[in-house]
């Protein structure tokens, strides 16, 4: 059996996963500025999702090959899964915007707010993943990152309630309108679930902190 370096391998892979998420967040910002480029941005995000999946597989392979891990094996695997869920959610939401041919103007504020929250949460996650390398040194700041992620998820809940309330209670509808409503609802739900996945990552980071202090 080949043993991987205990102290660096998994942390390095998590850093790589978060790099892909950060790149996806940048593309979401670009999408807000240049919605007419959505097809090309969706293609780039899909490529990031494929690359992130490959990194996730490396984490799993590492768990199979490593006898002693720097943090609990279960935490490593759950963190991997939740980071992957964020990328999957981003890719799915943008893909649906393209697939359903919904003009960006049809989401006056909600989409922008969702994207902004996801971008902010990923920034907090990036710092948190860096800091789990040295929990004793960064215990306080890591706890703060987790708290900020939780507050961002609360903001996401408020946006989701307001957006769905307006979407599901129109003044009047036709059969065509109802179809558009269902398409938009799926995208809203996907983005809300993506923000929930960010909170899941924060919860895992907090659990890792508690277990290793």
N, C-alpha and C positions, 0 to 999 in steps of 0.2 A: 504493500500500500504506500502511495506517495503522500507525504504530509506537506500541506501548504503552510507558509509562514503564519504563525498564530496571530501576530499583532497587526498585520497590514492587509492581507488579502481581501477580507470581506469589507473593510472600511474603504479600500481603494475602489472596489466594485460599486459600493453605495455612492461614492463620489461620482463615479461615471454615470450611474443611473440619474443622479440629480443634475448632472451636466446636461443630459438629454432633456430633462424636464425644464431646466432653465432656458434652453434653446427653444423649446416649444412655447414657453411663456413670452419670449421675445417675438415669436411669430404671431402670437395672439395680439400683441401690441401692434405689430405691422398690419394685421387684419383690421384692427380698429381704424388705422390711418388710411389704409388702401383696400377697402372691401372689394373693389373691382378685381383684385388679384387673388381672390379666394381660392381658385382652382390650383394655382401654383403653390400657395401657402398650404393648402390641404395636402398636396403631394409631398411637400417637405416635412410636414408633421407626420405623415404616414411613414416616411423613411426613418424619422426619429423613433417612432413607435417600434419599428422592426429592429432597430439598433438597440433600443432599451430592452426588448425581449431577449435578445442575444446575451446581454449583460446579466439579466435575471437568470438565464440558464446557467451561466458561469457560477452564479451564487449557489444554485442547487448542486451543481457538480462539485463545488468546493465543500459543501456540507457532506457530500458522500465520501470525500477524500480526506477530510480533516478530522482527527480524533479529538483535539482540544481546540475549542473556539474562544475568541476573546470575550464574547458575551454569549448568553444562552442560545442554543441552536434554534429553539422555537422563535425567539425574538428576531434572529437573523432572517428566518424564513417569512415571518409575518411582515417585517419591515420591507423585505423584497416584494412581497405580494401587494402591499398597499402603495408602494412607489409605482409599481406596474399599473395598479388601478387608476392612478391619477393620469398617467400617460394614455391609457386606454380611453378614459373619459374625454380627454381633450381631443383625441383623434376622432372618436365617435361623434362628438358634437359638431366639429367642423365638417366632417364627412357628411353628416345629415344636412347641414346648411347647403352643401353643394348638391347632394342627391335630391333634396326636395325643392331645389331652385327657389329658395326663399330669399327675396331681396333683403339686404342688410338693413335697409330703411324700415323694414317691417318690425324691427326690434329697436324701437327708439332709444331706450335707455337700459333695458334689462340686460341685453347681451353684453354691452360695455361694462356694466357693473359686475356681472358674473366673471368676465375675463379679468377685470382688475383685481377682484378678490383672489382668484386662482393664482395670478401672478404674484401678489403679495404673500400668499401662503407658501408658494414655492420658494420665495426668497427666505422666509423663516425656516423652512425645511432644510434648505441648503446649509444655513448656519448650524442648525441642530445636528445634521449629519456630520459636519466637520467636528463638532464638539464632543460627540460620543467617543472619539478617540482618546479623550482625556477628561473623564467625567469629574474627577476631583477638582481639576482646575476650572472647569466650565459649568459646574453644577448650577450656579445661580443664573447665569445667562441662558443655559439650556432650558431651565424651568421657565424663564421669561419668553423664550421662543415658543414653547408649547402653549403658554397662556395666550399669546398673540394669535396663534393658529386657531385656538378655541374661540376667541372673540371674532375672528374673521368668519368662522363657520356660523356664528350667531348672525352676523351681517348677511350671510348668504341665505339663511332661513327667512329673514325679513324680506329680502328681495324676492325670494321664491313665493312667499305668501302674497305679496303685492302683485307680482307679475301674473301668477296664476289666477288671482282674484279678478284682475282686469280681463285676462284672456278668456276665462270660463263664464263670464257674465256680460256678454256683449249686448248692445241695445237690440239688435236684430241679427238674424243669421239665415243663410241659405245652406243648401247641401254642400255647395262649394266652400262656403265659409267654414262649415263644420270640419271639413277635411283639413283646411289650413290650420284650424285651431288644434286639431290632434297632432299635426306635424310639429307645430310650435311647442305644444305641451311636452312632446317627447324630448325636444332639445332642451327645454327648461329643466326637465327632470334629470337629463344626463348631466347638465352642468351642476345642478344641485348635488347629485351623487358624487361628482368629481370633487366638489368642495368637502363633502363628507369624507371622502378618501384622504384628503389633506388632513382633516382632523384625526382620522385613524392613524396616520403617520405620527402626528403629534402625540397621540396617546401611547403609541409604541415607544417613542423616544422618552416620554415621561416614565413609562414602566421600566425601561432599561436603566434610567437614572436611579429610580428607587431601588431596584434590585442590586445595583453595583456600588452603592454608597455605604 
